[in-house]
Amino acid sequence: MNNADVHDATVGTCDPSGTGSFVTTDKGVVSTVARHDFDFRLTVPSVWLVEHSPKATMEGGQVFYSTPGGNAFFVSFGNLTELTKRFGTLDDYRDASIARIRAQADVSGRLVVSKELRIRRHRAILSNFKGITGAGGVADVWSLDLWCDVKDRYYSLYGDVVRSEEFQDFPSLFESTAQSLVCHEPPPGSSPRLWEWADLGFNTKSKVWFLELFNHSGLIEAYQASEIVLKGGSASQYQWPQRGERPLWHVRERMSARDLGKIGYDERGTLVVEPSMDARPSEQVPEVFDSITYAYSLADARGFVEFREGDGAVLKKIEGRWISVENLTHRTVGTYPNIRLSARREDIGSITVTDAHIVIRGKTGSPSR
C-alpha cells in the first residue's frame, strides 16, 4: 500500500438502527457506515476518520473518530468486573467521570443534561457538561456511559465540541450515534444489510487494516483491526489512480460476498474472516470447442465466458468470474446489446478456471486477425 490509501472525514446525524444508508447533514446528504472495532459496532458518517489508541486491545482502550472541522468523538471501553471494584453503580462511575473532567481540564461549570436511555436492553446515562476553562475557553462535553454485563465491558462515549459551527444539531447527532452502539448483538428485529463485495486495505494515516463491505449504493459496513487473517477464499487486485497531481495509486484486495462466510474478532483482537461453506462447484473447460466469446456483466462487473461450436452455438457458459487475458489475440464481435470479445481456439494456449477467476492465455506468436 501507499500513502494514497487514506480515508477522509465529515459530519452528520446517524440512524441509530445502523440500517439506514444516508443521513442529512449541513454538508448535504452523507452515507453512514457501521464500523466494527474490537468486537463492538458504531454507526457513524462514512467519512469520519477512525483511529485506535496505540495500546488498545480486546481488554480495553480507545477508538477515536475525527471530523473535517477538527471536532473529536471517541469511545473508551474496558473490563467491567475490574471497574465495579472501584465504582458500585453506573451512576457513581458517571459522577466520577464528570469530576475528572472538572479536575483535569480545570473547568468550572455544571451538568445541564442527565437522562437515562435503553441501548440493547442496557441502562445508559446521557450527560452534557458545560462550563468555562481556567484559560477562559468554553467547555461543552457530551458523554454516554453504559455497562454491558453480557460482554463484561463498560463503554464511555464522548463528544468534545471545539468548533460548534460544524454541526447543525450536535445533541441530536451525539445521541443518535450513541444509540447505534452494538455491544454484543444486533438490534432486535433488525436484518443485516446485504453486501456484494469487500475490499481489504491498509489505512496509512490511522495505521490500521480495514475490511470494507459494499453494495451498489456504496460503502455500508467496515471492520478495522491491527491484524487480519483470511482463512482461504479468493481475491483479486483492484486499484485506481489518486486524483490530483501526485502519481499515486489506491490498491485493494477485492473479494466477493459469496466467497466470504463469518467475520469476527478473536480473543486477541485479530479480525478473522472465514470462507463461505457454500462452495461453488468447480467448472471444467470443454475439451472441444471452436471459439470463445466473453463479456462483463453490468450488474456485478464480473465476466462470463461462452464456449462455442463452429456454427456459433454455445456449448457451455462459465460466469461470475473476474477475467484476466494474457498475450491473447482477440477481437470485438456483435452489435449492441449483444456485444462480445472473441478469440479462436487456435489462438488460445490455455484457460485456467478458479473459484474467482478465468485466466485466458494466448499462444506465443499467434497471428493477428
N, C-alpha and C positions, 0 to 999 in steps of 0.2 A: 504494500500500500504506500501511498504518498501523502503529502500534505494537502492534497485536494480532497481527501476523504474526511471532511469535517462537516458537522451539522450546524445549521444556523439556529436562530431562536425568535418567538413573538408572543402575543398576549391573547387572552380570550376568556370566555365563560364556558365551563366544561359541562358535559352531560354526565350527571352522577351515576347513571346506569352503566356507563362505559360502552354503550352500544351505539350511540349516535355518531355520525361521521363528520358533521360540520357544526361550528358554533359561530355566532355573530360577535365581532369584536370592533374596537374602534379603528382597526386596520382593515375592516371588511370581513368577509367570510373566511374562516380558517378551519382546517380539519383538525380533529382530535386524534390522539394516539393513546392506546392502552399500553403503558410502559411497565415492564416487569423488571424488578431489581431485587436480588436476594430473596426471592420467593414471595414478594408482595407486589401488588399492582396498583398503579395510579393513572387515571386518565387525565391527560394534560394537552394543551395546544401542541400541535405536531412540531412546531418549530422552536419550542423551548429547548435549550441545550441542557443535557443531563451529564452530571459528573458524580463519581464516587469519592468519598474521603479516602485518603491513601491507605489507612489501616482498617477499612471496612471489611468485615467478614460476615458469615452467616450468624455469628454470635452478636453482632452489633456494629453500628457505625452510622454514617450519614450519606444520604443521596441528595445532591443539590440540583436545582433547576434554576436556570438564569434566563431572563427575558431580554429582548433587544434594548429596552430602556435602562438596563442596569439594576432592575429590582431582583430580589432573591426570594426563592421558595425552597424549603428543604424539609426532609423527613429524617428524624432520628429514630432509631429502633435499637432494642436490646433485650436482654433476658429479663422476663417478668419476675421469676422467682427471686432473683437477686435484688431487684428493685423493691419488692414488697418487704424485704428485710429492713429497709430504711423508711418506707412510706406505707402506712397501713391501708390507706384508701386512695382511690383515684383523685379525690378532692384534695387530699394532703399533698399529693405529687404536683397537681396543678398549682396550688398555692405556693409551693416551694419554687416552682419554675418562674412564677411572676416575681417572687422575692429575688431570685437570682438575676433576672433582667434588671431590676432596680439597682442591685449592687454592682454588677459587672459593668453596666453601661452608665452608671451614675445618673439614673433617671428618677425624677420626681413626678408622680402622676397618679392615675387611678385606673381601676378596672371598669371600663364603660360597657362591656358586653360579657355576659356569662350565662350560657344556656346549654341545656342538655340536648344531645342528638342520639339517635339509634343508628349505628352503622354495622351492618352484617350481624345484627342481633346483639351487638355490644353497646354498652353505655359509653358515650363520649362527651367531653366538655369542650365547647367552643368558647374562646375568650378573645377579647380585644383590650389591650392595654395602651393607653395614650398618656403622654407626658412630655416633659422638657428635659433635655440632657443638660449635664453640667456645663457644657460649652454653649448652651443656648439653642441647640437644634431641637427639632420636633421628633418625638418617638411615636411610632404608630405600628404596633406589633400585634398580628393576629396569630392565634395558636389553636391547635386542637389536640387533645390528649385522649388516648384510647388504650385500654388494656385488653389483649386477646389471650384468654386462657387456653384456647384450643392450640395455638402455636407457642404458648408460653413466651409471648413477646409483648413489650409495650411499644407504642408508636406515638411520636410527638411531631406534628406538622406545624411549621412556622412560615409566616409570610411577613417579610420586613420591607415595608414600602419606603423606598428612598425617593423615587420620583412618582408622585401620585398622579401627575398628568398623563402618565402612560395608560392608566386604566379608567374606563368609564364608570365602573362599579366594582371596586376591589372586594368589598364584603361579600357580594354575590359570587364573584369568581373564587374567592378563598373557600367559602362554604361548599360550593358545588364540587370543587376539586377534592376537598376533604371527604365529601360524601362518596366519592368514587373509589376510595380506598378499599381494596380487596385483600384482606389479611390472611385468609385461609381457604376461601372457596368463592365461586362465582355468586353473584346476587341471585336470590331465589327467583325462579321463574324466568331467568334470562337465558337466552340462547346465544351460542358463540357466533361471532361474525365470520362468515365464510371467506377464506383467502385462497388465492390461486398460486402464488409463488412466493419464495423467500429469498432474501439477499443476505449473505454473510459478508461482513466487512469489519474494518478497524477504524475507530474514530481517533485520529491523530491529535486532536485537541483534548478530548476527555480521557484519552488513554484507556479506553475500554473496547472490547469486541462487541458487536451487535448482530442480532439476527432480526431482520425486519420483514414483516409479513404484509403482502399486498393483495388487493383485489383490483378490479378495473376502475374503482373510484379513487385508488391511490393507497398510500400507507395507512394501515389501520391498527397495527399492533407491533410492538418492538420489545425484544429482550436484550438486556445488557449484562455483561459479565467480564471478569478479568480473564477467564479461560472458557473455551467452548470445546466440547467433544461431540463429534458427529459419528455415530456408530453405523457405518455402511451408508448406503444410499448413492445417489448420482447427482452430479452438479456440472455446471458449465461456467466458464469465464464470461463475464459480462462487463463492459466498460463504456464510458462515454467521455468526451473531452471536457475539460474545465472551461467555463465561459470566461472571457476576458483575454488579456494579453499573455498570461503565463501559460506555457506549453505543458500543462499537467493533465493527468487523467484520473477519473474516478474508476476504481476497479472493484468488482464484487464477484463472489461465487454465488451463482444462482441455482436454486433448487425448485422443483415442482412440488406443490402441496400433496400430490398423490404419492410421492416418494417418502414423505415425512410422516411419522407417527406421533409419539409422545414427546413433548418438550417440557423440561422441568429442571430444577436445580437440585444438585446433590448436597450432602451434608457439608461439603467444603465450599459451596457457593459456585461450583463449576456448572455452567449450563450444559445439560446433556440432551442431545437430540437423537432419538431412536428412529429407525426406519419404519415405514408402514408395514403392517402384517399382510396387507392385501397386495402381495407381489404380482406384478404384471407377468403373464405368461411370456416366455421367450419367443421371439419371432425368428423365422428362418427365411433366408433369401431363396426364391425359386431356383432350382438347378438350371432350368432352361427358360430364357426369355429373350426377346429381340431388342427391347429398348426399355428405358425408364423415363417417366415424366415425374417432376416434383414441383411443389409449390409450398407456400406458407399460409397458414390459417390466419385470417384477420381477427378471429375470435380469441385465440390464445397465443398467437405469434409463433407457434411451433409448426414444424413442417410435416409433410406426408410424401411418401414415395409410392408411385404406381409402377408395377412391373407389367409390361405389355407384350403381347404376341405380335407377329408380323403384320397382322391385319388391324392392329391398334386396340384390340380387345384387352381389358385389364385382367391379368392373371391373379394378381394379389396387390393389396394396398396395406402399407405399414404407416401408421400415423401417430401423431402426438410426440414426435421426437424433435430435438434440435439437429439440424443438418449441417455437416461440415463437408466441404468439397476440396479435394487436393489434386492439382495437376490434371483436371478433367476438361476435356473438350466437350462443350455443351452449347446449346442454342435455345432461343426463345421460340415457342410454338403457340398456336391458338389465338383466339381473339377474345376480348373481354366479354363475359366474366370468366370464360374457361381458358385462362392463360396458364401456361406451364413453362418450365425449363425442361429440356430433353437431352438425353445422351444415348448414343447407340451402344449396344453390347460390346462391340469390338473396341470401343474406346475406353471401356471400364476395366481397370485392373483388379479391383476388389471392392466389396461392400461389407462393412462391419456394422452390425446392429447391436446396440446395448439397450438397457432399460431407458436411457435418456437420449441417446444419440444414434444417428446414422452417419457413418463416415464413408464417403464415396471417393475412391482414389482412381485416378485415370492412369492409363498406360503411358510410360515414358515414350515421348516421341510420337504420340498418336497424331494422325493427320488432322489438319484444320478443315472445317466444313463451312 
